[in-house]
């Protein structure tokens, strides 16, 4: 199964459309959204193409393909308009013999770990910085931000398929990879 993993759309219809274009071109099976779907938050400028109602329409069209966790900017009112669950603080996915703890990152993250097994993966957004770090007991991954990247990282996403994680910009150009 091929996954598109993305975070921090923050209400940008423009960047959401680009993400969905990549989903279709990659011929992925599922989309994993790591939170902050509609609202940009008080610390961020409005992203380009800000149109939360447009994002709602686009994502609801893919509701049967999306798994999502709640970001710090997501609220119950967002759940009222989105037709797929967004209120879970985390979800667990298995990839081979590894467990992936997927969360937004404002509660559990690289420095505040949930209970995990040796070599498991914590996957979160929140920082808007794409990253992959292999520690002694776990691997930390972040796809960065679709709409408001920080730290000099590109607007981007990740793919996951058969134990291979690939970071790409929204033109589909690879800039990092990790294989378990």
Secondary structure, DSSP 8 states (H G I E B T S, - for coil): --EEEE---TTBHHHHHHHHHHHHHHT-SEEEE-S--S---TTS---TTB-HHHHHHHHHTTGGGEEE---TT--HHHHHH-SS----SEEEEEETTEEEEEE-SSSS-SSS--S--TTEEEEE-SS--EEEEE-SSEEEEEE--SSS--TT--SEEEEEETTEEEEEETT--EEEEEE-
